[in-house]
Amino acid sequence: MSRYRPPSPPKSAYITHEGAQTLLSELKYLWKEKRPAVTETVREAAAQGDRSENAEYIYGKKQLREIDSRVRYLEKRLDVCTVVDRLPADQSRVFFGAWVTLEDEDGELRTHRIVGPDELDHNPAYISIDSPVAKALLKKQQGAEVAIRLAAGEKLYFIDAIEYRQVSA
């Protein structure tokens, strides 16, 4: 048995204006506030002497590696991403950034927003444009029935509403 793992499929390079601002603010926080504070802690721990048994020094260096890794990821991802900051011309169909209200067979309503894969942890109502649910919804109109494959089997949804909210730049 080998340790080889096939590469993960590439993520979509789209992000909403709000998502881009969130990632930029995280990058700014890590680079301007958190990293200098951790660097100062490591410098003070290093001044205490023997670094091989200094837990503060070892933990601080680990934190710096994690911060640097996240900063590199954010910089590369923000360079690649396309910020979608305009509303689509045809707002009667589901496209990137849409708020879609779905009704299931039991009459239960759920509202989701289709966003980029980098924005999922910001709001539980967000679904990735790469997800099977979003792929099934794209380009559908209000009133359409959509069959979505789930782990428990196929489920039928009815598109109750499609809404686009004005982007605040």
Secondary structure, 3 states (H helix, E strand, C coil): CCCCCCCCCCCCCEEEHHHHHHHHHHHHHHHHHHHHHHHHHHHHHHCCCCCCCCHHHHHHHHHHHHHHHHHHHHHHHHHHCEEECCCCCCCCECCCCCEEEEEECCCCEEEEEEECHHHHHHCCCEEECCCHHHHHHCCCECCCEEEEEECCEEEEEEEEEEECCCCCC
